[in-house]
């Protein structure tokens, strides 16, 4: 039985009534007419949408859509892509297809809850691979991953690790591995014959001078790359996600599971997804620009209130994970959940309490970088702080 999904329940309560969203992980979206107008040929795209047949679509995703997705991955063909209704369904179906009771799965921590909750609910042993703070950056130590695998395989009840799960770029910290660090993770998984699932939904949102990592499925024959149009493209409403891998046998197993939930994707969504993928460079450049601009605003904000907050700027993605400092004599709050509740009540500004990722992150909160309205919401946040700091 699944535990309640804390983060999603939080957004279900607040996302559509809060006035200022300062914690969303997706980027700025657009209306259908704006998407269809990209490239200056709205009539052609509109005609394609109007001609879309509203029957069932192919379970794996339309060949045209899978072909456009495959272009994102060197050496993959359309049969190496399996389309899902968002990334969440892909996570669920992959675990259902591959993980059995008693298996060991190593998952980066903190993480999007389903990445660790689903294997636990299937009876697997979920081992946490913890993020660290190191030299003013968030850091996952590949050597620690190696030790976790060896510990599992050399314990009193030795067991091969079934899967390593890594979200990179990372939610909620915005961490980005260096290429040598990422290569080391691949080498460790290859040496142990372990499946590697990399949640790459924030890939292509590398900020500033950060270097983009290659897709995991490009580097390792037993890797599965997960992505979705919700984050870098900002098109969450299309509900189009996918798995990409050389392991077509795994995709066949996942497709058999998919027959028991969504069966297939929405036909209009597939048509619009094709339009979006044809204009990926334009859409993603726009959203990266918004994120980079908002990082500057947050840098100024946290510098101004450095006595109140600890801040490690994001390297990639549309999120970051600041923390409260002890601020006795300046301002009083119990934890980030307390701050979030009072801020929402008084101003309509929404931040995400870190405890929704785990109790040990109670002083942290997640912020979102991808929306155009961030500067306005941040200004409201600042004015609210001023009334309390000065009093």
BADOFI-106938 format. One record per residue: x negated, y, z negated of N, C-alpha, C in turn; residue in one letter. Coordinates in steps of 0.02 Angstrom, whole numbers, plus 50000, padded with zeros to 5 digits. Each point is the difference from the previous one (the first is absolute). Example, Ala and Ser with C-alpha at 12.3 -4.5 7.8 and 13.67 -1.06 7.14 Angstrom:
<seses>
493404971649610500455005950000499555006050000A 500185005350036499585005949997500395005549963S 
</seses>
This chain:
<seses>
499574994050000500435006050000499555006250000X 500155004850044499595006050005500145004749940X 499465003149975500085005449952500285006250037X 500365004349965500245006150033499425004050029X 500095002750060499485003750035500015007149974X 499555001449952500035006449963499965006150045X 499525000050046499915005850044500615001250044X 500264994750029500585000850045500635001949963X 500084997549938500585002049959499945007449982X 499385002349987499885007049984500215004450059X 499794998250060500185004050059500754999550015X 500304994249987500724999450011500395005049957X 499745001249940500345004849955499875007250018X 499405001650026499795006950003499855002850070X 499824995750048499735002650062500485004650038X 500654998449998500475003650042500395005449962X 499785001349938500315005549963499485004949973X 499374998049996499485004749978499915005550053X 499855006049977499945005650046499325000250035X 499474998149964499335000350028499664993249989X 499844996750054499694993349996499245000850005X 499664999249944499275000649998499664993349994X 500364994450012499704993549987500154994850053X 500305001950055500174995050051499374997750037X 500004993850020499414997250033500045000350076X 500585001450027500065000650073499835007150022X 499875000650064499855006650029500635003250028X 499945006250020500565003950026500334996350059X 500654999349996500364996450053500255004850052X 500424997650044500285004250053500674997250021X 500415004250032500644997850027499894996350066X 500504996350021499954996150061499865004550060X 500335005950003499895004350058499295002550004X 499685001249942499305002149999499544994450024X 500144993949978499614994350023500074999050075X 500615000450025500124998950071499685005450044X 499905006049971499715005550038499254999950004X 499674995549963499274999850001499764998450071X 499475003350020499734998950066500355003850054X 500505003949983500345004150049500464996450048X 500164993649985500444996250044500604997249961X 500395004449970500554997549958500524996050039X 500105001650062500524996550038499844992650009X 499364998550014499804993050010500094996049936X 499775002849944500084996549936500734999449980X 500385005450012500714999849984500364994850041X 499824999550063500314994950043499854993049974X 499384998949978499814993549973500424998349939X 500105005049957500414998949940500724998550019X 500275003850047500704999150020500114993350035X 499484997350031500064993550034499864994149955X 499825001449937499834994549954500594995549989X 499894993650012500534994949990500084998749926X 500625000349975500134999449928500174992949979X 499704995250033500054993149978499424998349955X 499924993549986499434997849961499355001550038X 499475001549962499345000750029499604993649987X 499424999550032499584994149988499764999849928X 500004994249971499824999349930499295002649986X 499544998950044499315002449990499915007450014X 500525003150028499955006950024499974999950076X 500245005250030500015000150073499294999650028X 499904996650056499334999550029499695006950014X 500425004850021499745006750014499745003249935X 500394999549947499785002949936499384996549974X 499994993450002499414996449975499385001650042X 500115001250064499435002050042499725006749980X 500445004849984499765006649979499664999749932X 500264995949955499674999249935499324996650008X 499974995050044499374996450010499445004550024X 500185005550034499485004650023499635003449941X 500294999749941499685002849941499454995549973X 499974993750025499554995049972499574997050056X 499355001550002499564997050050500054992349998X 500034997050058499984992750008500644996449981X 500535003749982500644996749986500475000750060X 500424995050010500515000350052500695000549967X 500525001050039500675000849969500224994149958X 499764993950016500194994249960499664999849933X 499545004749987499665000549936500355005049954X 500585002550022500385005049962500694997149984X 500225001049938500674998149979500345006049968X 500525002550033500365005949977500484998349943X 500055004549952500464999249944500405006549989X 500504999549957500395005849980499645003549942X 499495003950017499595003349951499454995549975X 499545002949961499444996149972500244995549944X 500515002149963500224996149943500234993050020X 500384999650054500234993450023499404995750021X 499515003250033499414996350022499624997149940X 499935003849946499684997649939500364993949973X 500655000649993500414994649972499934993750043X 500095000750066500004994250044499314996750003X 499465004049999499344997050002499874995949937X 500175002749942499914996249939500434993750000X 500625000550020500444994250002499724994550045X 499665002150053499744995250048499344996849978X 499625003449957499324997649986499854998249928X 500375002749952499834999149929500464994949967X 499694995649961500374994649966499885000549925X 500454997049960499904999949927499314997149983X 499655003449954499344997849980499435003050039X 500145003150057499475003450038499735005949960X 499385002050017499715006149971499955005350054X 500255006049984499975005750045499665005749962X 499495003050030499665005749970500265006350033X 500235004849960500335006050025499675006249971X 499845004850043499725006349974500515003349952X 499725003449949500435002949948499765007049983X 500465005049997500734999550008500204998850072X 500634998250009500234998550067500755001350006X 500235000250062500715000150015500294993549971X 500535000549962500204994549955500114993450036X 500285000150060500154993750033499374996050017X 499435003550008499384996450017499794995249945X 500195001549938499834995449945500614996449972X 500595003150005500594997149970500264994050040X 499975000450066500274994450040499614993649989X 499324999950004499664993749986500114997449929X 500045004649951500154997849932500674996649997X 500495002850033500684997249999500044993350037X 499524998850044499974993650035499614994749961X 499785001949940499654995249957499255000050008X 499735005050036499285000450009499695003749940X 499364998949991499615003749949499715006250034X 500205005949977499775006350029499455002949957X 499415000850029499425002649965499875007250024X 499915004649953499925007050017499265001750015X 499905003450054499345002850019500055007549989X 499705002549946500135006749975499615005450036X 500335005750013499665005850025499585003249944X 499455003150019499565003449952499905007250021X 499815004249953499765006750015499254999950000X 499695002150055499274999650007499765005950041X 499585004249969499705005750033500535004250037X 500525001849962500545004450024500374997150060X 500054993450003500434996950051500324993849969X 500564998150029500324993749982499644994550039X 499924994249968499544995050027500234992949983X 500054995750051500104992849989499334996650012X 499754996449950499344997050003500054993250035X 499714999250060500014993550034499684994549959X 499475001649962499684994949960500464997449946X 500435004449973500504997749951500484995250033X 500205001350062500434995350036499664993250005X 499355000050018499644993650004500004996349934X 499925003749945500004996849934500694997149983X 500535003650019500684997649986500134993550038X 499784999750063500104993950039499614994249970X 499375001349983499584994749971500284997649933X 500265004749960500294998149935500594995450010X 500435001550050500584995850013499794993150025X 499484999850041499804993750030499564995849955X 499745003049946499564996349954500274999849929X 500665001049993500314999949934500104992849977X 500294999249941500134993249974500504996350045X 500425003950033500464997150050499855003550067X 499454998050032499785003650061500534999950054X 500065005750032500505000750053499765005050052X 500064998150062499825004550055500485005950001X 499735006050009500425006050005500344999950069X 500665000549998500384999550062499955006450042X 500035005749966500035006450036499705005649958X 499655004450033499795006449971500425005550033X 500265004449958500455005350024499695006849984X 499905003950052499695006649993500425005250037X 500175005449967500335005750032499475005350013X 499855001450064499445004550016500165003750064X 500025006850000499955004549943500504998449944X 499825001949939500354997349942500545004649973X 500564996949985500565003249965499984997449928X 499945004449949500145007250001499395004649999X 499394997450001499425004349986499755003850060X 500144997650061499695003050059499294997750010X 499804994549967499324997350008499904997350071X 499385000550023499814997250065499324996849993X 499964993650014499354996549998499545002750053X 499354999649987499515001350052499984993850046X 499775000850062499954994250044499594994349970X 499425001249967499644994449969500404996649945X 500375003849961500424997049947500544995550031X 500315002550053500544996250033499714993750032X 499435000750033499674994250030499844994749947X 499805002349941499844995449946500624996149978X 500575003249997500634996649983500144994550052X 499925001750064500124995250053499524994149994X 499365001549986499514994749994500164995349943X 500235002849944500174995849942500594995550017X 500515002850032500594995950017499814994650051X 499585001850047499784995050050499614994349967X 499565001849954499594994949967500424995049960X 500585002349976500434995749960500604997350040X 500045001950064500564997750041500685002549976X 500005006149973500605002849969500375004550049X 500664999450001500405004850039499915007049972X 499995004950043499945007049979500585004050030X 500445002549957500535004450021499795007249983X 499965004250051499845007049988500605004350020X 500285003249950500555004750011499705006550026X 500095001350064499675005650034500505005550018X 500535000749960500535004750019499775007350000X 499455001549963499755006950000499405000950046X 499824994850036499455000550048500185005150053X 499525003650025500055005450048500165006749967X 500055000049933500075006249962499375001549960X 499424998350029499365001649967499915007650003X 499825003049944500005007349995499295002750001X 499925006150026499355003250002499504996050041X 499434998549970499474996250034500024992649985X 500544997649968500044992949984500014995850063X 499654994449997499934995750058500544994750001X 500334999050057500534995150006499704992950001X 500284995649959499814993050001500344996450057X 499684995050028500344995950051500564996049969X 500494997950038500514995549973499684993549975X 500254997449946499714993949972500034994250050X 500564999850038500084994450047499495000350057X 499685005650008499475000550051499354996949975X 499905000349933499364997849971499994992849979X 500594997149986500014993449967500574995950029X 499844993950019500484995650033500574997949955X 499915000349934500534998149953500305006149965X 499945005850031500295006149971500675001550034X 500455002949961500645002450025500055007449984X 500115004150050500095007249991500745001649998X 500195004049952500695002249992500045007550013X 500495002050041500105007250010500745001450013X 500165006550008500695002150005500015007150028X 500555002050029500075006850027500195005149947X 500084997849938500275004449948499515005249975X 499354998549999499525004249965499655004850047X 499504997650038499625004550044500445003250053X 500494996250026500455002850050500585004049968X 500154998649937500545003649966500694998050023X 500084994050027500644997950029500314994249960X 500075001249935500254994749956500694997650019X 500415004550027500694998250017500064995050056X 499474999050038500034995050054499954992949972X 499704999249940499924993449969499644995250047X 499455002150027499594995750044499314999149968X 499864993849980499344998249975499774993750036X 499384997749984499754994250036499414996849964X 499894993750017499394996449982499604998950063X 499335000649994499554999050057499444995349978X 499884994750038499504995149980499834995450058X 499394997249998499814994750047500334993449981X 500244999449939500304993849975500724999550023X 500094998050063500684999450027500394994549966X 499664995149972500344994849962500355002949939X 499675004949967500325003349943500595004150023X 499945003650055500565003950026500594995550016X 499884994050025500554995350014500354998149936X 499624998849947500304998349935500415005949973X 499735006050008500355006049976500645001050041X 499974998950065500595000950042500564995249979X 499814994049978500514995249977500345002449937X 499625003649956500305002949941500455005950019X 499785003950048500385005950021500714998250024X 500084993950024500664997750021500515000049943X 499755000249939500444999749942500145006949969X 499715005350028500185006749975500205004650057X 499555003950027500225005050050500154997050068X 499714994250016500034996750065499635004050054X 500195006350008499685004150052500075007449980X 499655004250036500025007249986500585003350036X 500115006349984500515004150033499785001850070X 500434999050049499835001650070499845007450010X 500425004749975499825007150008499345001749965X 499884997049942499375001349966499414997750041X 500064994350032499454997650042499875004850058X 500535002550031499925004750055499655006449977X 500235002749944499705006149973499294998849976X 499874994049974499324998349979499525000050060X 500234997750056499595000150061499825007250019X 500485004649994499875007050015499475002749952X 500094998449935499535002549950499294997350013X 499944993650015499344997150012499675002950062X 500405001950050499725003350059499715006849983X 500225002949944499775006749981499674999949931X 499674994349984499694999249935499505005649985X 499585001650048499485004949987500305006749978X 500525002150035500315006449985500354999949932X 500374994749986500374999649937499534999649941X 499504995750005499544999049944499565006149989X 499795003350053499605006149993500405005349962X 500645000550016500425004849963500034998349926X 500114993649985500074998149930499355000349962X 499444998450032499355000949968499875007349983X 500205004450046499915007249989500405002349939X 500614997549993500415001849942499664997549936X 499774993750000499674997249941499375004049982X 499605001750049499385003649986500145007049974X 500515003250027500195006549974500244999649928X 500394994849985500264999349933499464998049949X 499494996450023499444998549955499685006549976X 499935004850044499725006549981500435003349947X 500664999850009500455002949950499934996549932X 499974993350002499924996349937499325001349969X 499485000550040499335001649973500025006649961X 500325005150029500065006449966500414999349936X 500554996250005500444999149942499634996749943X 499664994450014499674996449946499375003649975X 499695004050041499455004249976500265005349952X 500575002850017500305005249956500194997049933X 500244993850001500244996949938499554994149980X 499355000950006499534994649987499994998049926X 500225004449956500044998149930500584995249987X 500474999950046500604995849992499974993550038X 499644999850057500024994350044499304997850022X 499924993550007499404997150032500204998050071X 499555001450048500194999650071499434997250041X 500124994350033499544997350049500345000650068X 499775004550044500345001050064500034993550040X 500534999250037500084994150042499505000150058X 499784994150020499574999350059500414998350062X 500564996649990500414998050057500704998549976X 500485000950045500694998849982500375006349981X 500624999249980500435005649985500195000349927X 499584997149957500135000049928499365001249962X 500075001849936499445000649954500264998749929X 499534999349952500204997449934499655003949944X 500195006449990499715003949945500244997449932X 499695002749948500174997949932500035006049954X 500374999149945500045005149948499384999849957X 499755005749981499485000549949500335001449932X 499644998449947500225002249934499985007649999X 500555003149986500045007350004500305003049937X 499774997549943500255002549937499865007549992X 500495003649978499945007149992500145003950063X 500064996450058500155003450063500714998450022X 500164993550001500664997850021500124993249969X 500614998149990500154993749966500414995550045X 499754993850011500394994850033499774993349975X 500444995250003499844993349973499614996050051X 500244999850061499674996450055500275002750065X 499814997050056500225002650065500744999150011X 500304994949970500724999150006500375005749966X 499745002149943500295005749964499945006450042X 499415001150028499915005850044500484999750059X 500054994150032500424999350060500735001449983X 500234997449944500715001049981500155007349987X 499565003549963500125007049984499945004550062X 499514998350043499915003950061500604999350046X 500264994050007500584998950042500615003549972X 500104999449935500585003149967499995007650007X 499425003049992499955007349998499965003250069X 499704996450049499845003250064500254996350061X 500164993549993500164996050059499394997350036X 499405000949972499384997450029499904992849978X 499884995550048499934992949985499284997850008X 499704997449946499364996450003500134992949975X 499554995450017500114992949984499574997949941X 500304997949944499604997849943499584993950016X 499365000249980499564994550014500184993549966X 500385000349945500214994049966500424995450043X 500295002750054500384995750046499544995150036X 499355001350001499524995250027499754995249946X 499995002349938499764995949944499945004349939X 500114997149941500005004049938499335003549988X 499464997050024499345003049988499905006450040X 500455001650046499955006150040500495005449976X 500184999749937500515004549973499815007450002X 499365001650001499795007050004499925002450072X 500054995550048499945001850071500685001550030X 500005003650055500615000850040499805000350073X 500454997750043499865000050072500275006350032X 499615002850045500235005650040499984998050073X 500415003350040500034998750072499745006050039X 499644998650054499675005350039500335001250067X 500494995950020500194999850069500595004450021X 500285003849954500605003950016499835007450007X 500345003450046499885007250010500225004249941X 500474997649960500275003949945499574999749937X 499434996450003499574999449941499795006749971X 499775004950040499785006349970500545003449959X 500624999950024500555003149963500124996449934X 500024993450002500104996249939499435000849951X 499395000450025499425000949957500015006949967X 500235005050036500075006749972500505000049942X 500554996450009500504999549946499694996449940X 499634994750012499664996349947499535004749962X 499615004050036499535004649969500355005249957X 500545002850025500365005149960500294996949937X 500234993850005500274996549941499444999049949X 499414998050023499444999149953499825006649965X 500005005450039499815006549971500455002049942X 500644998550005500455001849946499864996149936X 499704994150008499854995949941499305001249974X 499535000950045499315001349978499965006549962X 500345005150025499975006749969500385000349935X 500444995249990500405000049937499724995049950X 
</seses>
